[in-house]
């Protein structure tokens, strides 16, 4: 009988094999456990896509939630959005889509919860939750006669956060600013000399400095400056003389694309090729198009970016701009109010919520907030004078006062709602002290802009200056 002793190398080899086999078994068990765990865990949120800026600026913006597993059909009762807002729900190809049917509030955290979402492959249920935040809102005003660092007087375009965060920021300064308008990238300004003649130019918002003048083939009085922030378009009206020295310009509308390196604006012409003579005009937000009302009360649709001829769309005595967050124009005349939807080309009558007026009261300005007829109007009283103009809200619930100057002596100059219809800007000044001396678009001394939360009626900010950027 013989006995063989194992060598150290042999024992090491057998130990390694045992360790390796054990590790493989453990890893297999862990993998199986993870697989079972994933099956039992239920669906989770894989991704969320939403244009947060769009939710406060354009009705119909969508939120798309994609889970990591396909789901059984979701009942609308399983979906909860906080704070609440109107939306439509759809489910397709493994995603859940909310289409917002109203504009959301600024500077707000929203939470979307899908309760008891069931995986179509495993039958396991779980709760899906995602969050997003809407942007804060800035507002700009024109402050005339500010004291510069050198001690001289200057005019300023000043931007302020409505929520109150951060210090006001100076976007542009010049000796005499008649008016301004903002795109996402530029400040457009009309600078005025003492005779009232103007020049129009643009300056980058990121690098405040002198404006680069546009190559306008005309001289005269410039006015009615406005901009479409997203498309980068600006427009203005000229009363004066063409550079040829022979052609007179009467309320002639010009538009300029800030991406055009020629810096040469184009004159807007009607279907017959003749220049339009406009009494009022405005860009349709986020479309690259505008509506112009001519001196003979005709309305034209002009697709600036497409470069197509102006299209006649009707007639109206008054053009009230657009319903916030839409491309729906509001007009009025002898037959009442009309809504014209540029996206569909359809028109329908509108019955605004009624505002109660005395025998001596009358409306001086109206903004329609929604297609259901909610309106905000300035109400003057012929018996009381310009120092007693209130701002009234009328909706399905009735009528309430948003602004009353009381005994302050402030005269109302303008009212304007924010792009999502959440806030109201009320421009006032000490009108009894006379205008500020500008030949075109004079302001009132000690001009002030009050920002009001429309839903609550609360006063949020009181800013120096006028010509609120929301109105430009």
C-alpha positions as CSV (number, residue, x, y, z in Angstrom):
1,X,0.0,0.0,0.0
2,X,1.4,3.3,-0.9
3,X,0.3,6.7,0.1
4,X,0.7,9.7,-2.2
5,X,0.8,13.2,-0.8
6,X,-0.7,16.0,-2.8
7,X,1.7,18.6,-3.9
8,X,1.1,22.3,-2.9
9,X,0.4,23.2,-6.6
10,X,-2.3,20.5,-6.9
11,X,-4.1,21.7,-3.8
12,X,-4.0,25.3,-5.0
13,X,-5.5,24.2,-8.3
14,X,-8.4,22.4,-6.7
15,X,-9.1,25.4,-4.4
16,X,-9.1,27.7,-7.3
17,X,-11.6,25.5,-9.2
18,X,-13.9,25.4,-6.1
19,X,-13.7,29.1,-5.7
20,X,-14.5,29.7,-9.4
21,X,-17.4,27.4,-9.4
22,X,-18.8,29.0,-6.3
23,X,-18.4,32.5,-7.8
24,X,-20.3,31.4,-10.9
25,X,-23.1,29.9,-8.9
26,X,-23.4,33.1,-6.8
27,X,-23.4,35.3,-9.9
28,X,-26.0,33.2,-11.5
29,X,-28.2,33.4,-8.4
30,X,-27.7,37.2,-8.2
31,X,-28.6,37.6,-11.9
32,X,-31.7,35.5,-11.4
33,X,-32.6,37.5,-8.3
34,X,-32.2,40.8,-10.3
35,X,-34.3,39.5,-13.1
36,X,-37.0,38.5,-10.7
37,X,-36.6,41.8,-8.9
38,X,-37.0,43.7,-12.1
39,X,-40.1,41.7,-13.0
40,X,-41.6,42.4,-9.6
41,X,-40.6,46.0,-9.5
42,X,-43.1,47.2,-12.2
43,X,-42.8,50.1,-14.7
44,X,-40.6,53.1,-14.1
45,X,-40.1,56.4,-15.9
46,X,-37.4,56.1,-18.5
47,X,-37.6,59.7,-19.8
48,X,-39.8,62.8,-19.9
49,X,-39.8,65.4,-22.7
50,X,-41.5,68.8,-22.3
51,X,-40.7,72.3,-23.7
52,X,-41.1,74.2,-20.4
53,X,-41.0,77.6,-22.2
54,X,-43.7,76.4,-24.6
55,X,-46.0,75.5,-21.7
56,X,-46.3,79.2,-20.7
57,X,-46.3,80.7,-24.2
58,X,-48.2,78.4,-26.5
59,X,-51.4,76.4,-26.0
60,X,-51.1,72.8,-27.2
61,X,-47.6,72.2,-25.9
62,X,-47.1,68.5,-25.0
63,X,-45.4,66.5,-22.3
64,X,-44.3,63.0,-23.3
65,X,-43.6,60.4,-20.6
66,X,-41.9,57.2,-21.7
67,X,-41.9,54.3,-19.2
68,X,-39.3,51.5,-19.3
69,X,-42.0,49.0,-20.0
70,X,-45.1,48.9,-22.2
71,X,-48.3,49.7,-20.2
72,X,-51.8,48.5,-20.3
73,X,-54.3,51.2,-21.2
74,X,-54.3,54.1,-18.8
75,X,-57.6,55.5,-17.5
76,X,-57.6,59.3,-17.3
77,X,-58.6,59.0,-13.6
78,X,-55.2,57.4,-13.0
79,X,-53.4,60.6,-14.1
80,X,-53.0,63.5,-11.7
81,X,-51.3,66.8,-12.5
82,X,-50.4,69.1,-9.6
83,X,-51.0,72.0,-9.6
84,X,-54.1,71.3,-11.8
85,X,-54.4,72.4,-15.4
86,X,-56.5,71.5,-18.4
87,X,-55.0,68.8,-20.7
88,X,-56.0,66.0,-23.0
89,X,-54.5,62.5,-22.6
90,X,-53.3,60.0,-25.2
91,X,-51.3,56.8,-25.0
92,X,-49.5,55.4,-28.0
93,X,-46.6,53.1,-28.7
94,X,-45.6,52.8,-25.1
95,X,-45.7,56.5,-24.2
96,X,-48.2,58.7,-22.3
97,X,-48.8,62.2,-23.8
98,X,-50.4,65.2,-22.1
99,X,-51.4,68.0,-24.4
100,X,-51.9,71.2,-22.4
101,X,-55.1,73.0,-23.3
102,X,-54.2,76.1,-21.3
103,X,-51.1,78.0,-20.6
104,X,-49.3,77.0,-17.4
105,X,-48.2,79.4,-14.6
106,X,-44.8,80.9,-14.6
107,X,-42.2,79.9,-12.0
108,X,-44.1,76.8,-10.8
109,X,-43.1,73.2,-10.1
110,X,-45.5,70.7,-11.7
111,X,-45.7,67.0,-10.7
112,X,-47.3,64.4,-13.0
113,X,-48.4,61.2,-11.4
114,X,-49.7,58.1,-13.1
115,X,-51.2,55.8,-10.4
116,X,-51.3,52.0,-10.7
117,X,-49.6,51.9,-14.1
118,X,-49.6,48.2,-15.1
119,X,-46.9,46.5,-17.2
120,X,-48.5,44.8,-20.2
121,X,-45.8,42.1,-20.1
122,X,-45.7,41.2,-16.4
123,X,-48.9,42.5,-15.0
124,X,-47.1,44.3,-12.2
125,X,-48.3,47.7,-11.2
126,X,-46.4,50.7,-9.9
127,X,-46.8,54.5,-9.7
128,X,-45.0,56.7,-12.2
129,X,-44.0,60.2,-11.2
130,X,-42.1,63.0,-13.0
131,X,-41.6,66.7,-12.4
132,X,-40.8,69.8,-14.4
133,X,-40.5,73.5,-13.7
134,X,-41.8,76.4,-15.7
135,X,-39.5,79.4,-16.3
136,X,-39.6,82.7,-14.4
137,X,-40.9,85.8,-16.2
138,X,-39.0,88.9,-16.9
139,X,-40.5,92.3,-17.7
140,X,-38.8,95.3,-19.2
141,X,-39.7,99.0,-19.0
142,X,-38.4,102.2,-20.5
143,X,-37.0,104.6,-17.9
144,X,-36.5,108.1,-19.2
145,X,-34.3,110.7,-17.6
146,X,-32.2,108.4,-15.4
147,X,-28.9,109.7,-14.1
148,X,-25.9,108.0,-15.6
149,X,-22.7,107.2,-13.8
150,X,-21.2,110.3,-15.3
151,X,-24.0,112.5,-13.9
152,X,-25.7,113.2,-17.2
153,X,-29.3,112.2,-18.0
154,X,-29.9,109.1,-20.1
155,X,-32.8,106.8,-21.1
156,X,-32.7,103.1,-20.2
157,X,-34.4,99.8,-21.0
158,X,-34.4,97.9,-17.7
159,X,-35.3,94.3,-17.2
160,X,-36.7,93.0,-13.9
161,X,-37.8,89.6,-12.7
162,X,-41.5,89.5,-11.9
163,X,-40.9,87.0,-9.0
164,X,-38.5,89.4,-7.4
165,X,-35.3,87.4,-7.8
166,X,-32.1,89.2,-8.6
167,X,-31.3,92.8,-9.3
168,X,-32.8,94.8,-12.3
169,X,-30.6,94.6,-15.4
170,X,-29.9,97.5,-17.8
171,X,-30.3,96.1,-21.3
172,X,-29.7,99.4,-23.3
173,X,-29.0,103.1,-22.7
174,X,-29.1,106.1,-25.0
175,X,-29.6,109.8,-24.7
176,X,-33.2,109.7,-26.0
177,X,-35.0,106.4,-26.5
178,X,-38.5,106.8,-28.1
179,X,-39.4,103.1,-27.8
180,X,-38.0,99.6,-27.8
181,X,-38.9,96.0,-28.5
182,X,-37.1,92.7,-27.6
183,X,-36.3,89.5,-29.4
184,X,-34.6,86.6,-27.7
185,X,-31.2,87.9,-28.9
186,X,-31.6,91.7,-29.6
187,X,-32.9,95.0,-28.3
188,X,-34.5,97.0,-31.1
189,X,-34.8,100.7,-30.4
190,X,-36.0,103.9,-32.0
191,X,-33.8,106.8,-30.9
192,X,-35.3,110.2,-31.3
193,X,-33.7,113.6,-31.9
194,X,-35.2,116.8,-30.4
195,X,-37.2,117.4,-33.6
196,X,-38.9,114.1,-33.3
197,X,-37.0,112.4,-36.2
198,X,-35.9,108.9,-35.5
199,X,-33.4,106.2,-36.3
200,X,-34.0,102.5,-35.7
201,X,-31.3,100.0,-34.8
202,X,-30.6,96.8,-33.0
203,X,-28.1,95.9,-30.2
204,X,-27.2,92.4,-28.9
205,X,-28.8,91.7,-25.5
206,X,-25.8,89.7,-24.4
207,X,-23.4,92.7,-24.9
208,X,-25.1,96.0,-24.2
209,X,-23.8,98.8,-26.3
210,X,-24.7,101.3,-29.0
211,X,-27.3,100.1,-31.5
212,X,-26.3,99.3,-35.1
213,X,-28.6,101.4,-37.3
214,X,-30.7,99.7,-39.9
215,X,-30.2,100.6,-43.6
216,X,-33.6,102.3,-44.0
217,X,-34.2,104.0,-47.3
218,X,-36.2,106.8,-45.7
219,X,-36.2,109.6,-43.3
220,X,-38.9,110.9,-41.0
221,X,-40.8,109.9,-37.9
222,X,-40.5,106.3,-36.8
223,X,-43.1,104.7,-34.6
224,X,-45.1,101.5,-33.6
225,X,-42.0,99.4,-33.0
226,X,-42.7,95.8,-32.1
227,X,-40.9,92.4,-32.2
228,X,-41.6,88.7,-32.3
229,X,-39.2,87.3,-29.7
230,X,-38.8,83.7,-31.1
231,X,-38.6,84.4,-34.8
232,X,-36.3,87.4,-34.4
233,X,-38.5,89.7,-36.5
234,X,-39.0,93.4,-35.8
235,X,-41.3,95.9,-37.4
236,X,-42.0,99.6,-37.4
237,X,-43.9,102.3,-39.1
238,X,-42.5,105.4,-41.0
239,X,-44.1,108.7,-41.8
240,X,-41.7,110.6,-44.0
241,X,-39.9,110.6,-47.3
242,X,-38.3,107.8,-49.3
243,X,-34.6,108.2,-50.0
244,X,-35.5,108.9,-53.7
245,X,-36.7,112.3,-52.4
246,X,-40.0,111.9,-54.3
247,X,-42.1,109.2,-52.7
248,X,-44.0,110.1,-49.6
249,X,-44.4,107.5,-46.9
250,X,-47.7,107.5,-44.9
251,X,-47.9,105.0,-42.1
252,X,-45.7,102.7,-44.1
253,X,-44.9,99.4,-42.4
254,X,-41.4,97.9,-42.6
255,X,-40.2,94.6,-41.2
256,X,-36.6,93.3,-40.6
257,X,-35.3,89.8,-39.9
258,X,-32.4,90.2,-37.3
259,X,-30.6,87.3,-39.0
260,X,-30.3,89.4,-42.2
261,X,-26.7,90.7,-42.4
262,X,-27.7,93.3,-44.9
263,X,-29.5,95.2,-42.1
264,X,-32.0,96.4,-44.7
265,X,-35.7,96.2,-43.7
266,X,-38.4,95.5,-46.2
267,X,-41.5,97.5,-46.9
268,X,-44.8,95.6,-46.5
269,X,-47.0,95.8,-49.6
270,X,-50.5,94.7,-50.2
271,X,-51.8,92.2,-52.8
272,X,-51.6,94.8,-55.5
273,X,-47.9,95.6,-54.7
274,X,-48.8,99.1,-53.2
275,X,-47.4,99.8,-49.8
276,X,-49.8,99.2,-46.9
277,X,-50.8,102.3,-44.9
278,X,-51.5,100.9,-41.4
279,X,-53.4,102.2,-38.5
280,X,-52.5,99.2,-36.3
281,X,-50.4,96.0,-36.6
282,X,-49.0,93.2,-34.5
283,X,-47.0,90.0,-34.9
284,X,-48.8,86.7,-34.3
285,X,-46.7,85.2,-31.5
286,X,-44.3,82.4,-32.6
287,X,-45.5,82.2,-36.2
288,X,-43.4,84.6,-38.2
289,X,-46.6,86.3,-39.5
290,X,-48.4,89.5,-38.7
291,X,-51.7,91.1,-39.0
292,X,-52.0,94.7,-40.3
293,X,-55.0,96.9,-40.2
294,X,-55.0,99.7,-42.8
295,X,-56.4,103.2,-42.6
296,X,-59.5,102.1,-44.5
297,X,-60.1,99.3,-41.8
298,X,-59.0,96.4,-44.0
299,X,-57.2,93.5,-42.3
300,X,-54.3,91.7,-44.0
301,X,-52.3,88.6,-43.0
302,X,-48.6,88.9,-43.9
303,X,-46.4,85.8,-43.6
304,X,-43.1,87.6,-43.3
305,X,-40.8,84.5,-43.0
306,X,-42.5,82.8,-46.0
307,X,-42.3,86.0,-48.1
308,X,-45.8,85.5,-49.5
309,X,-48.0,88.5,-50.6
310,X,-50.3,90.1,-48.1
311,X,-53.6,88.3,-47.9
312,X,-56.8,90.2,-47.2
313,X,-58.8,88.5,-44.3
314,X,-61.6,90.9,-43.6
315,X,-62.6,94.2,-42.2
316,X,-62.8,95.6,-38.7
317,X,-63.0,99.0,-36.9
318,X,-60.7,97.8,-34.1
319,X,-57.9,95.3,-33.9
320,X,-57.3,94.1,-30.3
321,X,-54.3,91.9,-30.7
322,X,-54.2,88.2,-30.0
323,X,-55.6,85.8,-27.4
324,X,-52.6,85.0,-25.1
325,X,-50.8,81.8,-26.2
326,X,-52.6,81.6,-29.5
327,X,-52.5,82.8,-33.1
328,X,-56.2,83.9,-32.7
329,X,-56.7,87.6,-33.5
330,X,-59.4,89.6,-31.8
331,X,-61.3,92.3,-33.8
332,X,-64.4,94.3,-33.2
333,X,-66.8,96.5,-35.2
334,X,-70.4,97.3,-35.7
335,X,-71.3,93.6,-35.7
336,X,-69.5,92.9,-32.4
337,X,-66.4,91.0,-31.6
338,X,-64.8,88.3,-33.9
339,X,-62.1,85.7,-33.3
340,X,-59.9,84.9,-36.4
341,X,-57.8,81.8,-36.1
342,X,-54.7,82.1,-38.3
343,X,-53.8,78.5,-38.0
344,X,-57.2,77.3,-39.5
345,X,-58.2,80.4,-41.4
346,X,-61.6,80.4,-39.7
347,X,-63.6,83.2,-38.0
348,X,-66.3,83.0,-35.3
349,X,-68.2,85.6,-33.3
350,X,-67.2,86.3,-29.7
351,X,-69.5,87.5,-27.0
352,X,-67.2,89.0,-24.3
353,X,-68.2,88.7,-20.7
354,X,-70.3,91.8,-19.9
355,X,-68.8,94.8,-18.0
356,X,-71.3,97.0,-16.2
357,X,-71.1,100.7,-17.1
358,X,-72.9,103.8,-15.9
359,X,-74.3,106.3,-18.3
360,X,-71.0,108.3,-18.2
361,X,-68.6,105.4,-18.3
362,X,-67.0,104.0,-21.4
363,X,-64.3,101.5,-22.4
364,X,-60.9,102.9,-23.5
365,X,-59.0,99.6,-24.0
366,X,-59.9,95.9,-24.1
367,X,-57.8,92.7,-23.9
368,X,-59.5,89.4,-24.5
369,X,-57.9,86.6,-22.3
370,X,-59.6,83.5,-23.7
371,X,-62.0,82.3,-26.3
372,X,-64.7,82.0,-23.7
373,X,-64.9,85.8,-23.6
374,X,-63.0,86.6,-20.4
375,X,-61.8,90.2,-20.9
376,X,-59.9,93.0,-19.1
377,X,-60.8,96.5,-20.0
378,X,-59.9,100.0,-18.9
379,X,-63.1,101.9,-17.9
380,X,-63.1,105.8,-18.0
381,X,-65.7,108.1,-16.6
382,X,-66.5,111.2,-18.6
383,X,-67.7,112.9,-15.4
384,X,-64.6,112.1,-13.4
385,X,-61.7,112.9,-15.9
386,X,-58.5,111.1,-16.7
387,X,-57.4,110.6,-13.1
388,X,-60.2,108.1,-12.4
389,X,-59.7,105.2,-14.9
390,X,-60.1,101.8,-13.4
391,X,-59.2,98.4,-14.8
392,X,-61.9,95.7,-14.7
393,X,-61.9,92.0,-15.2
394,X,-65.1,90.3,-16.5
395,X,-65.5,86.5,-16.8
396,X,-68.2,83.9,-16.2
397,X,-68.0,84.5,-12.5
398,X,-68.8,88.2,-12.8
399,X,-66.9,91.5,-12.7
400,X,-64.2,92.7,-10.3
401,X,-61.7,95.6,-10.2
402,X,-58.0,94.8,-10.7
403,X,-56.7,98.4,-10.5
404,X,-58.1,101.6,-9.1
405,X,-55.9,104.8,-8.9
406,X,-58.0,106.2,-6.0
407,X,-56.7,109.6,-4.9
408,X,-53.2,109.0,-6.2
409,X,-53.5,111.4,-9.1
410,X,-52.1,108.8,-11.5
411,X,-53.4,108.7,-15.0
412,X,-53.7,105.4,-16.8
413,X,-51.6,105.2,-19.9
414,X,-51.8,101.5,-21.0
415,X,-52.7,98.0,-19.9
416,X,-51.2,94.8,-21.2
417,X,-51.3,91.1,-20.1
418,X,-48.3,88.8,-19.9
419,X,-47.8,86.2,-22.7
420,X,-49.6,83.5,-20.8
421,X,-52.4,85.8,-19.5
422,X,-51.3,85.3,-15.8
423,X,-50.2,88.9,-15.0
424,X,-51.4,92.3,-15.9
425,X,-49.2,95.3,-16.4
426,X,-50.8,98.7,-15.6
427,X,-48.8,101.8,-16.8
428,X,-49.6,105.1,-15.0
429,X,-48.0,108.5,-14.5
430,X,-48.7,111.9,-13.2
431,X,-50.4,113.1,-16.3
432,X,-51.6,116.4,-14.8
433,X,-47.9,117.5,-14.7
434,X,-47.7,117.3,-18.5
435,X,-45.8,115.1,-20.9
436,X,-42.0,114.5,-20.8
437,X,-41.2,116.5,-23.9
438,X,-40.8,113.8,-26.5
439,X,-42.3,114.8,-29.9
440,X,-43.3,111.2,-30.7
441,X,-44.7,108.8,-28.1
442,X,-44.4,111.2,-25.1
443,X,-44.5,109.7,-21.7
444,X,-45.9,111.0,-18.4
445,X,-43.7,112.2,-15.6
446,X,-43.0,109.7,-12.8
447,X,-44.2,106.8,-15.0
448,X,-44.8,103.6,-13.1
449,X,-45.7,100.1,-14.2
450,X,-47.7,98.0,-11.7
451,X,-47.6,94.2,-12.1
452,X,-50.8,92.4,-10.9
453,X,-51.6,88.8,-10.5
454,X,-54.9,88.5,-12.4
455,X,-56.3,85.4,-10.5
456,X,-55.8,86.9,-7.0
457,X,-55.7,90.6,-7.8
458,X,-52.5,90.9,-5.7
459,X,-50.0,93.6,-6.6
460,X,-46.6,91.8,-7.2
461,X,-44.2,94.5,-8.3
462,X,-44.2,98.3,-8.8
463,X,-41.6,99.3,-11.4
464,X,-40.2,102.6,-12.6
465,X,-40.9,103.3,-16.3
466,X,-43.4,102.5,-19.0
467,X,-43.7,100.7,-22.4
468,X,-43.9,97.2,-20.9
469,X,-42.1,94.7,-23.0
470,X,-45.2,92.4,-23.0
471,X,-46.9,95.0,-25.1
472,X,-44.2,95.4,-27.7
